[in-house]
Amino acid sequence: MGKVKRALGQGARGGEPAAAAEGRWVKGAEETFDSLTKRMGKKVKKEVEPPPKDVFDPLLIESKTAATVVLMLSSPEEEVLAKACDALYKFASKGDENKVTLLGLGAVEHLYKLISHEDPIVRRNAIMIFGIMASNHDVKKLLRELDVTNSLISRLAPEEDVVIHEFATLCLAHMAVEHTTKVHIFEQGGLEPLIRLLGSPDPDVQKNSVECIYLLVQDFQSCAAVRGLNVIPPLLELLKSEYPVIQLLALKTLEVISKDTETRITLGENKGLECLLKILETNEFSDLHVEALAVLGNCLEDVHALQLLQQTGGLKKLLSFVEVSTVPDIQKNTAKAIAKAAYDSEIRKILNEEEVEKSLINLLKIDNDGVKVAASQAISAMCENSATKRAFGLQGIPQLVQLLNSDSEEVKEAAVTALANLTTASPGNASAVAEAEGIQPLVNTLNAQRDQAIANAATTLTNLATQELFRVTIQGCSVMRALAEPLRSTNSQVQSKAAFAVAAFGCDADARTELRNAGGLQPLVELLHSKNAEVRRNACLAVTVCASDEVTAVELCRLGALDILEEINLSIGRRNKFSEAALENLYDNNLSQKYSQRGYLSSSNIITDGFYDCGQIKPGVKFLSLEELSMQEFTDRRAIIFINAKPREDVLAVEEKAQDSSYEQTPLSPALSRKSSREKTRRGKGKKEEEKMKEVTEIMSKVQDLENSHWLPPPDFILLDYINDASKAVLPLTTTREQVVALAQFVANKMGGSIERDKLHDFNWELHISEIEFELKRNIVPIGKVKKGTFYHRALLFKVIADRIGIGCSLVRGEYNRAWNEVELVDDSPQGIAGLLLPPQEYIVDLMFEPGFLMKQGSAEADQYKHI
């Protein structure tokens, strides 16, 4: 018998090189028919006695073509068949082309019949040819069509010759590469005889059998079946073989089947773990270390196996072995095994007790990207254990931060994922990241090429943002500009994490401005359309936060956020608490649109400069900004009343800025010079009201004539004086009721006084407004110029002044140019019950007929005021 060939032509450990014959691992290719016969214990007769006279004399034929020999396979003579098979075996052994030739000559069909021949020599020689020809793809295809697997399995019986076992298993190993053949072998009961042959004394039979089993267990049916066929003991026995190829195949098979829990238990019961550790401790078996670690890695996933390793000291040996190893594959595979096993809480606890953290931190220092990635992934998995998270924070975080600057995107992704897990619900680790100067690398990682890296960078930054000091530092690194691009990602996880990060940093006004300038609001609004519930929820949260200032809220509304949120909140399945909060926040910080669409402003909705009332707009009609309205031509449509009570000093500053940006194109007139403006400021209070209105008109005209300047609403100095005068007259009053009454009378006086109910139609406020519009040559009218105002003018002015001087009131729009203010007042205690605190009552303030008269909400007179 020959010896099993080692990979690359090597023989047994310490043995001589074996003969090289294609398709065989043991016998020499030049083994003759006579020698094979002797192995069977038979002798070929060298001298033949003369046959009887009626018998045909033997004819010795010398054939030089394969075709002739193939024809001989149809002979009824056993000796001819045996010699023909012997000759074809030698021919097929010379190369793949010869196998194809025999295939074309129809040799396979003839040989298929002969593998079940009653003569053992013929049967043996035919199977030998099958064994080496099956390595050819086309031959394998024909063998599948002929369904030879059942016949081959039959040849694995114990009574068959060892050579038949060798080549039958070789043929099956070649064919088991294909999935369909795996299924056939399993269904035809091939596993059991193959497992039995693992104990064959012939190394070639062992090698072929274990290789075939290795291929078969790739299929889940066979993998589950071998457990009940007691495959573990013979496989462990093969690990003691003197032939590396057999040991290697046995380990590969163990690696596959040890993914099953019960198989791992059986492996432990048969002292397989000790056997594997012994391989790791033996330097001579260094070529088997990777595969042995793969099997042990599977065992780490089983709590019982891991406990057994821990009790015997095997786990500590394993970790020590990995640390001192210089083979990257060993280090990488071990880290991967730890990562896979660490998803079980009990296993994490055991690994923590064995201080696996130190081993993983050391692996981060290895100069191999694969090892760094695997170690980072293991750290991520181990972070579920709180003790482990603390342990990594001391030494592991600086190492991981350094990896963020790696040229490898895979390393960067694994490192930032580990940091995301380490900093989640861990302020201490978040501080460690900041101390390791990890903030800027994290912001840079938002532009990484891998989606997972971007998502986890956003998560880590969000974790750090829970501490104000770090949040401010991160904002200084232009994090909002960096988040604009992830918001445009097509990956739902990136979208979700980026939106959540925007919500975390959007509480700062400068951060919102940065996001707005970077074009990040548009993709944020588009995320509101997402079908992913988490993305949509986080986008709503981000909009809620970003809508905290009027400029951003107005821009979000312009981009369609308000309409989308209205639609979401109509859907039971899509709306959430954040979508409702986002809608309210948008309205509360864009009061012009809120009043136009909802017709109501609460006492907490404080009207500021820039507010305008363009009337009730119909559903589906786009709400235009004041700047857009200012660019429309002057028409006879309803006047737009706007509020801009900025102090004169602020107006001067705007004028100077406008002058600085456009003086080269448009020289300023003396009326807008700094000197003349200051003079107007000094003598403004001494002017008459008509002169003030003329001054405002002149300033409005000059400011709007500046070319290439950003449009700004003109100042309303009359309104500013109203506010100042009202505060002097109203605030000294002691009760809120008195203040409300006084303010109502003040507003009515400025808007044309009280009107008798039966003469309301004679109050030509429309003509007055039209005259103002004609004077200004536009439909935008400052409220201070309105001297004859109806319900909605007076209610708006009352709300504006009340908000400025601290009187709480709401503004409600009615029908037919009606509007009114609602205030809450506490009535006096009934007589005889001193100190009784009554709940506040809601009143409507009369500004038209009896200015200052308070009508209790729900009363007949209140209803009459609202609907007449």
C-alpha positions in Angstrom: 0.0 0.0 0.0 1.1 3.5 -0.8 1.0 6.4 1.6 -1.5 9.3 1.6 -0.1 12.2 -0.3 0.2 15.5 1.5 -0.8 18.7 0.0 1.7 20.0 -2.5 3.2 16.5 -2.9 4.2 15.9 0.7 3.7 12.6 2.4 3.0 11.5 5.9 4.4 13.6 8.8 8.1 12.6 8.7 7.6 10.2 5.7 8.7 10.0 2.1 6.9 11.7 -0.8 4.2 9.4 -2.3 3.8 8.4 -5.9 1.9 11.0 -7.9 -1.0 9.6 -9.8 -3.9 11.9 -10.7 -7.1 11.1 -8.9 -5.4 8.9 -6.2 -3.9 9.7 -2.8 -2.3 6.4 -2.1 -1.4 3.9 -4.8 1.3 4.5 -7.4 0.1 5.2 -10.9 2.3 2.4 -12.3 0.7 -0.3 -10.2 0.1 -3.2 -12.7 -2.7 -5.5 -13.1 -0.5 -8.4 -11.8 0.4 -6.5 -8.6 -3.3 -5.7 -8.0 -4.1 -9.4 -8.5 -1.5 -10.4 -6.0 -3.1 -8.0 -3.4 -6.3 -10.0 -3.8 -4.4 -13.2 -2.9 -4.7 -14.6 -6.4 -2.2 -15.6 -9.0 -2.5 -15.1 -12.7 -1.6 -18.3 -14.6 1.6 -17.8 -16.6 1.2 -21.0 -18.6 -2.1 -22.0 -20.1 -2.7 -25.7 -20.8 -3.7 -26.5 -24.4 -7.5 -26.2 -24.7 -9.7 -29.0 -26.1 -9.9 -29.3 -29.9 -13.4 -27.7 -30.1 -12.3 -24.6 -28.2 -11.0 -21.4 -29.9 -7.3 -20.9 -29.4 -6.4 -17.8 -27.4 -5.7 -14.8 -29.5 -3.2 -12.2 -28.2 -4.1 -8.8 -29.5 -2.0 -5.7 -29.1 -4.2 -2.6 -29.4 -2.8 0.9 -29.8 -6.2 2.8 -29.7 -8.5 3.5 -26.8 -11.5 2.9 -29.0 -10.6 -0.7 -29.6 -10.1 -1.3 -25.8 -13.5 0.4 -25.1 -15.1 -2.2 -27.5 -13.5 -4.9 -25.5 -15.6 -3.7 -22.5 -18.5 -5.5 -24.2 -16.7 -8.9 -24.1 -18.2 -11.7 -22.1 -14.8 -12.8 -21.0 -13.8 -11.7 -17.5 -10.1 -11.8 -18.3 -10.6 -9.5 -21.3 -12.7 -7.2 -19.3 -10.2 -7.1 -16.5 -7.3 -6.3 -18.8 -9.3 -3.8 -20.8 -10.2 -1.9 -17.6 -6.5 -2.1 -16.5 -5.4 -0.5 -19.8 -8.1 2.2 -19.7 -7.2 3.0 -16.1 -3.6 3.7 -17.1 -4.8 5.7 -20.1 -7.2 7.9 -18.0 -4.5 8.5 -15.4 -2.4 10.4 -17.9 -4.5 13.5 -18.0 -7.9 15.1 -18.3 -7.9 15.0 -22.1 -7.8 11.2 -22.0 -10.8 11.2 -19.7 -12.7 13.3 -22.2 -11.7 11.0 -25.0 -13.0 7.9 -23.1 -16.2 9.8 -22.4 -16.7 10.5 -26.1 -16.1 6.8 -26.9 -18.9 5.7 -24.6 -16.7 4.1 -22.0 -18.6 5.4 -19.0 -21.8 3.6 -20.0 -19.9 0.3 -20.4 -18.1 0.8 -17.1 -21.4 1.6 -15.3 -22.5 -2.0 -16.0 -19.2 -3.4 -15.0 -19.1 -1.9 -11.5 -21.7 -4.4 -10.5 -20.1 -7.3 -12.3 -20.0 -10.6 -10.4 -16.2 -11.0 -10.9 -14.5 -9.0 -8.1 -11.4 -8.2 -10.4 -13.6 -6.8 -13.1 -15.7 -4.9 -10.6 -12.6 -3.5 -8.9 -10.9 -2.4 -12.1 -14.1 -0.7 -13.4 -14.5 1.2 -10.1 -10.9 2.3 -10.3 -11.5 4.0 -13.6 -14.7 5.6 -12.3 -12.7 6.9 -9.3 -10.2 8.9 -11.4 -12.6 9.8 -14.3 -15.1 11.4 -11.9 -12.8 14.4 -11.4 -13.9 15.6 -14.8 -16.9 17.9 -14.9 -18.5 16.3 -18.0 -18.0 12.8 -16.6 -19.6 13.8 -13.4 -22.6 15.1 -15.3 -23.1 11.8 -17.1 -22.6 9.9 -13.9 -25.5 11.9 -12.3 -27.6 11.1 -15.3 -26.8 7.4 -15.0 -27.6 7.6 -11.2 -24.5 5.7 -10.2 -24.5 6.7 -6.6 -26.7 3.8 -5.5 -24.3 1.3 -7.2 -21.3 3.0 -5.6 -22.8 3.0 -2.2 -23.4 -0.8 -2.6 -19.7 -1.3 -3.2 -19.0 0.1 0.3 -20.1 -3.1 2.0 -17.5 -4.6 4.5 -17.0 -7.7 2.3 -15.7 -5.6 -0.6 -12.0 -5.2 -1.4 -10.2 -2.3 0.2 -9.3 -1.1 -3.3 -13.0 -1.0 -4.2 -13.6 1.0 -1.0 -10.9 3.4 -2.0 -12.1 4.2 -5.5 -15.8 4.1 -4.7 -15.3 6.7 -2.0 -13.1 8.7 -4.3 -15.8 8.7 -6.9 -18.4 9.7 -4.4 -16.2 12.5 -3.1 -15.8 13.9 -6.6 -19.6 13.8 -7.2 -20.6 15.1 -3.7 -19.5 18.6 -4.8 -22.9 19.0 -6.5 -25.9 19.6 -4.3 -28.2 17.2 -6.1 -25.7 14.4 -5.6 -25.4 15.2 -1.9 -29.2 14.7 -1.7 -29.1 11.4 -3.6 -26.3 10.0 -1.4 -28.2 11.0 1.7 -31.4 9.6 0.5 -29.8 6.3 -0.6 -28.2 5.8 2.8 -24.6 6.6 2.0 -23.7 8.3 5.3 -23.6 5.2 7.4 -21.2 3.2 5.3 -19.0 6.3 4.8 -18.8 6.9 8.6 -18.0 3.2 9.1 -15.1 3.5 6.6 -13.5 6.2 8.7 -12.2 3.3 10.8 -10.7 1.6 7.7 -7.0 0.6 8.1 -6.3 2.1 4.7 -5.4 5.8 4.9 -6.7 6.4 1.3 -10.1 5.0 2.3 -10.1 7.2 5.4 -9.2 10.3 3.4 -11.8 9.8 0.7 -14.5 8.9 3.2 -13.9 11.9 5.5 -13.7 14.2 2.4 -17.0 12.9 1.2 -18.6 13.3 4.6 -17.2 16.8 4.8 -19.0 17.7 1.5 -22.2 16.0 2.5 -22.6 17.8 5.8 -22.7 21.1 4.0 -26.3 20.1 3.4 -28.5 20.6 6.5 -30.1 17.2 6.2 -26.8 15.3 6.3 -25.5 17.6 9.0 -28.4 16.8 11.3 -28.2 13.1 10.4 -24.6 12.5 11.3 -25.3 13.4 14.9 -27.3 10.1 15.3 -24.7 8.1 13.5 -22.0 8.6 16.2 -19.6 10.4 13.9 -17.7 12.2 16.6 -15.5 9.4 17.9 -14.1 8.3 14.5 -13.5 11.9 13.6 -11.5 12.5 16.8 -9.6 9.3 16.1 -8.6 10.7 12.7 -7.0 13.7 14.4 -4.3 11.3 15.5 -3.5 10.3 11.9 0.0 10.7 10.7 -1.3 12.2 7.5 -2.0 16.0 7.6 -4.6 15.9 4.9 -6.7 13.4 6.9 -6.4 15.5 10.1 -7.3 18.7 8.1 -10.4 17.2 6.6 -11.5 15.8 10.0 -11.2 19.2 11.5 -13.1 20.8 8.7 -15.9 18.3 9.2 -15.9 19.0 12.9 -16.1 22.7 12.3 -19.3 22.3 10.2 -21.1 19.8 12.5 -20.1 21.6 15.7 -22.4 24.5 14.9 -25.1 22.2 16.2 -25.6 22.4 20.0 -26.1 18.7 20.6 -23.0 17.9 18.6 -21.0 20.3 20.7 -22.2 18.5 23.8 -21.2 15.1 22.3 -17.8 16.6 21.4 -17.2 17.6 25.0 -18.3 14.2 26.3 -15.8 12.5 24.1 -13.0 14.8 25.3 -12.8 16.5 22.0 -12.0 19.9 23.6 -8.9 18.5 25.1 -7.9 17.0 21.8 -8.3 20.3 20.1 -6.3 22.2 22.7 -3.5 19.6 22.4 -3.3 20.4 18.7 -2.9 24.1 19.5 -0.2 23.3 22.0 1.8 21.2 19.5 4.0 23.3 17.2 4.3 20.4 14.7 0.6 20.9 14.1 0.8 24.6 13.3 -0.8 24.0 9.9 -3.9 22.8 11.7 -4.2 25.6 14.2 -6.6 27.7 12.2 -9.1 24.8 11.7 -8.7 23.7 15.3 -9.5 27.2 16.5 -12.6 27.3 14.2 -14.0 24.2 16.0 -13.2 25.7 19.4 -14.8 28.9 18.3 -18.1 27.1 17.7 -17.7 25.5 21.1 -17.5 29.0 22.6 -21.1 29.5 21.6 -22.3 26.8 24.0 -22.5 27.7 27.7 -21.8 24.1 28.8 -18.8 23.7 26.5 -17.4 27.1 27.6 -17.9 26.2 31.3 -16.0 23.0 30.7 -13.2 24.9 29.0 -13.1 27.3 31.9 -13.0 24.6 34.5 -10.2 22.8 32.8 -8.2 26.0 32.2 -8.6 25.5 28.5 -10.2 28.9 28.0 -7.3 30.7 29.6 -4.9 28.6 27.4 -6.9 29.5 24.3 -6.7 33.3 25.0 -3.0 33.1 25.8 -2.4 31.1 22.7 -4.1 33.8 20.6 -2.1 36.6 22.2 1.3 35.1 21.5 0.3 33.8 18.0 1.8 35.6 15.1 -0.6 34.1 12.5 -3.2 36.8 11.6 -5.8 34.2 10.6 -5.7 32.6 14.0 -6.1 35.9 15.7 -8.9 37.0 13.4 -10.8 33.8 13.6 -10.6 33.7 17.4 -11.9 37.3 17.6 -14.7 36.4 15.3 -15.6 33.4 17.5 -15.7 35.6 20.5 -17.9 38.1 18.7 -20.3 35.4 17.7 -20.4 33.8 21.1 -20.8 37.1 23.0 -24.4 37.5 22.0 -25.3 35.2 24.9 -25.4 36.9 28.3 -24.0 33.9 30.2 -21.2 33.5 27.8 -20.3 37.3 28.1 -20.2 36.8 31.8 -17.7 33.9 31.6 -15.6 35.7 29.0 -15.5 38.7 31.3 -14.3 36.6 34.2 -11.5 35.3 32.0 -10.5 39.0 31.2 -11.1 38.6 27.5 -11.1 42.4 27.2 -7.3 42.5 27.6 -6.9 40.0 24.7 -9.2 42.0 22.4 -7.4 45.3 23.2 -4.1 43.7 22.4 -5.5 42.5 19.1 -6.4 46.1 18.2 -2.7 46.8 18.1 -1.9 44.0 15.5 -0.8 45.4 12.2 -3.4 43.6 10.2 -6.7 45.1 9.1 -8.6 41.8 9.3 -7.5 41.3 12.9 -8.5 44.9 13.8 -11.9 44.5 12.3 -12.6 41.2 14.0 -11.4 42.5 17.4 -13.6 45.6 17.0 -16.6 43.5 16.2 -15.9 41.3 19.3 -15.7 44.5 21.4 -19.1 45.6 20.0 -20.6 42.3 21.0 -19.1 42.2 24.4 -20.4 45.8 25.2 -23.7 44.3 26.3 -22.0 43.4 29.5 -21.7 46.5 31.7 -18.5 45.4 33.4 -16.9 44.8 30.0 -18.1 48.2 28.8 -16.3 49.8 31.7 -13.2 47.8 31.2 -12.9 48.7 27.5 -13.4 52.4 28.3 -10.1 52.7 30.2 -7.8 51.4 27.5 -9.8 50.3 24.4 -11.4 53.6 23.5 -8.1 55.4 22.6 -7.2 52.5 20.4 -10.5 52.6 18.6 -10.3 56.3 18.1 -7.0 55.9 16.4 -8.6 53.4 14.0 -11.0 56.0 12.8 -8.2 57.5 10.9 -7.4 54.2 9.1 -7.3 54.1 5.3 -9.4 51.0 5.4 -13.1 51.7 5.3 -13.8 48.3 6.8 -11.6 49.1 9.8 -13.2 52.5 10.2 -16.6 51.0 10.2 -15.8 48.3 12.8 -14.1 50.8 15.1 -16.9 53.4 15.0 -19.5 50.6 15.6 -17.6 49.6 18.7 -17.5 53.2 19.8 -21.3 53.6 19.3 -21.9 50.6 21.5 -19.4 51.6 24.1 -20.8 55.1 24.5 -24.5 54.1 24.6 -25.8 54.9 28.1 -22.3 55.4 29.3 -21.3 59.0 30.1 -17.9 57.8 31.3 -17.1 56.2 28.0 -18.4 59.3 26.2 -16.0 61.4 28.2 -13.2 58.9 27.3 -13.9 59.4 23.6 -13.7 63.2 24.0 -10.5 62.9 26.0 -9.0 60.7 23.3 -9.7 63.6 20.8 -12.2 61.5 19.0 -14.8 64.2 18.2 -13.2 65.5 15.0 -12.5 62.0 13.6 -16.1 61.1 14.3 -17.4 64.1 12.5 -15.1 63.2 9.6 -16.5 59.7 9.6 -19.9 61.1 8.7 -18.4 61.3 5.2 -17.3 57.7 5.1 -18.0 55.4 2.2 -19.8 52.8 4.2 -23.4 53.3 5.4 -22.9 51.4 8.6 -19.9 53.6 9.5 -21.9 56.8 8.9 -24.9 55.6 10.9 -22.7 54.6 13.9 -20.7 57.8 13.7 -24.0 59.7 14.0 -25.0 57.5 16.9 -21.7 58.1 18.8 -21.9 61.8 18.3 -25.5 61.7 19.6 -24.3 59.8 22.6 -21.7 62.4 23.3 -24.2 65.3 22.8 -26.1 64.3 26.0 -23.3 66.2 27.8 -23.5 69.9 27.0 -19.8 70.5 27.1 -19.2 67.9 24.4 -22.3 69.0 22.4 -20.9 72.5 22.1 -17.5 71.2 21.1 -19.1 69.0 18.4 -21.1 71.9 17.1 -17.8 73.8 16.7 -16.7 71.1 14.3 -19.5 71.9 11.9 -21.4 68.8 12.6 -24.6 70.1 11.1 -22.9 70.7 7.8 -21.5 67.2 7.9 -25.0 65.7 8.7 -26.6 67.3 5.6 -25.2 64.7 3.3 -26.2 61.6 5.4 -29.8 63.0 5.4 -29.8 62.5 1.6 -28.7 58.8 2.0 -30.9 56.1 0.6 -30.1 53.8 3.5 -32.9 53.9 6.1 -30.5 53.3 9.0 -28.3 56.2 8.0 -31.4 58.4 7.5 -32.7 57.5 10.9 -29.5 58.1 12.8 -28.7 61.3 10.9 -32.2 62.7 11.7 -31.8 61.8 15.3 -28.4 63.5 15.5 -30.0 66.6 13.9 -32.5 66.5 16.7 -29.7 66.2 19.3 -27.8 69.2 18.0 -30.7 71.3 16.7 -31.4 72.8 20.1 -28.7 75.4 19.4 -29.6 78.4 17.2 -26.2 78.5 15.5 -26.5 74.8 14.7 -29.9 75.3 13.1 -28.5 78.2 11.0 -25.6 76.0 9.9 -28.0 73.2 8.8 -30.2 75.7 7.0 -27.2 77.2 5.2 -25.9 73.7 4.3 -29.2 72.8 2.6 -30.0 70.2 5.2 -33.6 71.2 5.7 -34.8 70.0 2.3 -33.7 66.3 2.7 -35.0 66.4 6.3 -38.4 67.4 5.1 -38.3 64.6 2.4 -37.6 62.1 5.2 -41.1 62.9 6.5 -42.4 60.9 3.5 -40.4 57.8 4.5 -42.3 54.5 4.7 -39.9 53.5 7.5 -41.5 54.2 10.8 -38.3 54.9 12.7 -37.0 57.2 10.0 -40.3 59.1 9.9 -40.4 59.3 13.7 -36.8 60.7 14.0 -37.4 63.1 11.1 -40.5 64.4 13.0 -38.4 64.8 16.1 -35.7 66.7 14.2 -38.4 69.0 12.7 -39.8 69.6 16.1 -36.4 70.8 17.4 -35.4 72.7 14.3 -38.7 74.6 14.3 -37.7 76.3 17.5 -37.0 79.6 15.8 -39.1 81.6 13.3 -36.6 81.7 10.4 -36.1 77.9 10.4 -39.8 77.2 10.9 -40.7 79.5 8.0 -38.2 77.7 5.8 -39.5 74.3 6.8 -43.0 75.4 6.0 -41.8 76.8 2.6 -40.3 73.4 1.9 -43.7 71.7 2.5 -43.1 70.3 6.0 -46.4 71.7 7.3 -48.5 70.0 4.6 -46.7 66.7 5.0 -47.2 66.7 8.8 -50.9 67.6 8.3 -51.3 64.6 6.1 -49.3 62.3 8.5 -51.5 63.3 11.4 -54.6 62.4 9.5 -53.3 58.8 9.3 -53.9 56.6 12.3 -51.1 54.3 11.2 -48.5 56.9 10.4 -48.9 59.6 13.0 -47.0 59.6 16.2 -46.4 61.9 19.2 -43.5 63.5 17.4 -45.4 64.3 14.2 -48.1 66.0 16.3 -45.4 68.0 18.3 -43.6 68.9 15.1 -46.8 70.3 13.5 -47.6 72.4 16.6 -44.0 73.7 16.8 -44.0 74.7 13.2 -47.3 76.6 13.7 -46.1 78.2 17.0 -43.0 79.5 15.3 -44.7 80.6 12.1 -47.6 82.5 13.5 -48.5 84.2 10.3 -49.2 80.9 8.6 -50.9 79.5 11.7 -53.3 82.4 11.9 -53.9 82.3 8.2 -54.7 78.6 8.2 -56.1 77.9 11.6 -57.5 81.4 12.4 -56.4 81.2 16.0 -53.5 82.4 18.1 -53.3 81.5 21.8 -52.1 83.7 24.6 -48.7 81.8 24.4 -48.4 82.7 20.7 -46.5 86.0 21.0 -46.7 88.1 17.9 -43.3 89.5 17.0 -41.9 91.8 14.2 -42.4 90.2 10.8 -45.9 88.9 11.5 -48.5 89.6 8.8 -52.2 88.8 8.3 -53.0 87.9 4.7 -56.5 86.6 5.5 -57.8 83.1 5.6 -56.3 81.0 2.8 -58.2 78.1 1.2 -57.0 74.5 1.7 -54.5 73.5 -0.9 -53.4 77.1 -1.7 -49.7 77.8 -1.1 -48.9 80.1 1.7 -46.6 82.9 0.4 -44.0 84.6 2.5 -44.1 88.4 3.0 -41.2 88.8 0.6 -43.0 86.8 -2.1 -46.1 88.9 -1.5 -44.1 92.1 -1.8 -43.0 91.1 -5.3 -46.5 90.8 -6.6 -48.1 93.7 -8.5 -50.4 96.1 -6.8 -54.0 95.0 -7.1 -57.4 95.5 -5.5 -57.2 92.4 -3.4 -57.5 92.4 0.4 -54.7 94.4 2.1 -52.0 92.5 3.9 -51.4 93.9 7.4 -47.9 93.5 8.7 -46.2 94.1 12.1 -42.7 95.7 12.3 -42.2 97.7 15.5 -38.4 97.6 15.5 -36.7 100.5 17.3 -35.2 103.2 15.2 -31.7 102.2 16.2 -32.3 98.7 14.7 -33.6 100.2 11.5 -30.6 102.5 11.2 -28.3 99.5 11.6 -30.1 97.7 8.8 -29.9 100.8 6.6 -26.1 101.1 7.3 -25.7 97.4 6.4 -27.6 97.9 3.2 -25.5 100.9 2.4 -22.3 99.0 2.9 -23.4 96.1 0.6 -24.7 98.3 -2.2 -23.2 101.7 -2.2 -21.1 101.1 -5.2 -24.1 100.4 -7.4 -26.7 102.7 -5.7 -25.4 105.9 -4.0 -27.5 106.8 -1.0 -29.6 109.9 -1.0 -29.1 112.4 1.8 -32.4 111.3 3.2 -30.8 108.0 4.1 -27.5 109.2 5.3 -26.4 108.4 8.7 -26.4 112.0 9.7 -30.0 112.7 8.6 -31.2 109.5 10.2 -29.7 110.5 13.5 -31.3 113.9 13.2 -34.7 112.3 12.5 -34.3 110.1 15.5 -33.5 113.0 17.8 -36.5 115.1 16.7 -38.9 112.2 16.0 -40.9 112.6 19.2 -41.4 116.2 18.5 -43.0 115.7 15.2 -46.7 115.5 14.5 -48.3 112.3 13.5 -48.6 113.3 9.9 -44.9 114.1 9.7 -44.1 110.7 11.2 -46.1 109.0 8.5 -44.3 111.0 5.9 -41.0 110.0 7.4 -42.0 106.3 7.4 -43.1 106.5 3.8 -39.8 108.1 2.8 -37.7 105.5 4.6 -39.8 102.7 3.1 -39.3 104.0 -0.4 -35.6 104.6 0.0 -34.9 101.2 1.6 -36.8 99.3 -1.0 -35.1 101.2 -3.8 -31.7 99.8 -2.8 -30.6 97.5 -5.6 -29.4 93.9 -5.0 -30.4 94.1 -1.3 -32.4 91.5 0.6 -36.0 92.5 1.0 -36.9 93.6 4.5 -40.3 94.8 5.7 -40.3 98.6 6.2 -40.4 99.9 9.8 -43.6 101.0 11.5 -42.6 103.8 13.8 -46.2 104.6 14.5 -46.8 101.2 15.9 -43.7 101.5 18.0 -45.1 104.7 19.5 -48.4 103.0 20.1 -46.6 100.3 22.2 -44.7 102.9 24.1 -47.7 105.0 24.8 -49.9 102.1 25.8 -47.3 100.7 28.2 -47.2 104.1 29.9 -51.0 104.3 30.1 -51.9 100.7 30.9 -49.2 99.1 33.0 -49.6 101.4 36.0 -53.1 100.1 36.5 -53.3 97.6 39.4 -55.6 94.8 38.0 -55.5 92.9 34.8 -59.2 93.7 34.2 -58.4 97.4 34.4 -55.5 97.0 32.0 -57.6 95.1 29.5 -60.3 97.7 29.5 -57.7 100.6 29.2 -55.9 98.8 26.3 -59.2 98.2 24.5 -60.1 101.9 24.7 -56.6 102.8 23.6 -56.8 100.6 20.5 -60.3 101.8 19.6 -59.2 105.4 19.8 -56.3 104.7 17.4 -58.6 102.8 15.0 -61.4 105.3 14.5 -63.2 105.3 17.9 -66.3 103.5 18.9 -69.0 102.7 16.3 -72.7 102.6 16.8 -74.1 99.2 16.0 -76.7 100.5 13.6 -74.2 102.7 11.8 -71.5 100.0 11.3 -72.2 100.0 7.5 -71.4 103.7 7.3 -67.9 103.1 8.7 -66.0 103.3 5.4 -62.9 101.4 6.6 -62.5 99.7 3.1 -62.0 103.0 1.4 -59.5 104.1 3.9 -57.4 101.0 3.5 -57.6 101.3 -0.3 -56.3 104.9 0.0 -53.3 103.6 2.0 -52.6 100.9 -0.6 -52.7 103.4 -3.4 -50.4 105.7 -1.5 -47.9 102.9 -0.9 -48.4 101.4 -4.4 -48.6 97.9 -2.9 -51.0 95.7 -1.0 -48.7 95.4 2.1 -49.8 97.9 4.8 -48.2 98.5 8.2 -50.8 98.4 10.9 -49.7 101.8 12.2 -51.0 103.5 9.1 -54.5 102.1 9.6 -56.6 104.9 11.3 -60.1 103.4 10.5 -59.9 99.8 11.4 -62.6 97.2 11.6 -62.9 94.1 13.8 -59.8 92.2 12.5 -57.6 95.3 12.4 -58.5 96.2 16.0 -58.2 92.7 17.3 -54.8 92.3 15.7 -53.5 95.6 17.2 -54.9 94.7 20.6 -53.0 91.3 20.5 -49.8 92.9 19.3 -49.7 95.5 22.1 -51.0 93.1 24.7 -48.1 90.7 23.9 -45.6 93.5 24.2 -46.7 94.8 27.5 -47.5 91.4 29.1 -51.2 91.0 29.0 -52.3 87.5 28.0 -54.9 87.2 25.3 -55.8 85.2 22.3 -56.7 86.2 18.8 -59.6 84.5 17.0 -60.7 85.0 13.3 -64.3 84.8 12.5 -66.4 85.2 9.4 -67.1 88.3 7.3 -64.0 90.3 8.5 -64.7 89.5 12.1 -62.0 88.8 14.7 -61.9 89.2 18.4 -59.7 88.8 21.5 -60.3 86.4 24.4 -58.8 87.1 27.8 -59.0 85.1 31.1 -59.8 87.1 34.2 -60.5 86.1 37.8 -63.7 87.5 39.2 -63.9 89.1 42.6 -64.9 86.8 45.5 -68.6 86.8 46.5 -69.6 89.1 49.4 -69.1 87.5 52.7 -66.5 85.0 51.4 -63.2 86.8 51.7 -60.1 85.2 50.2 -62.0 82.7 48.0 -59.9 82.1 44.9 -62.3 81.5 41.9 -61.2 79.9 38.7 -60.5 82.3 35.8 -63.3 83.1 33.4 -63.0 83.7 29.7 -64.1 87.0 28.3 -64.4 88.6 24.8 -63.2 92.2 24.6 -65.4 94.7 22.8 -63.2 96.9 20.6 -65.9 98.3 18.3 -69.2 99.3 20.0 -68.4 99.8 23.7 -64.6 99.6 23.8 -63.5 98.0 27.0 -66.8 96.2 27.6 -66.0 92.5 28.6 -68.5 89.9 27.5 -68.4 86.5 29.2 -67.6 83.7 26.7 -70.8 81.9 25.7 -73.1 84.7 26.6 -75.7 86.1 24.2 -73.9 89.4 23.8 -70.6 87.6 23.1 -72.2 85.5 20.4 -73.8 88.6 19.0 -70.5 90.4 18.8 -68.9 87.5 17.0 -71.6 86.9 14.4 -73.4 90.2 13.7 
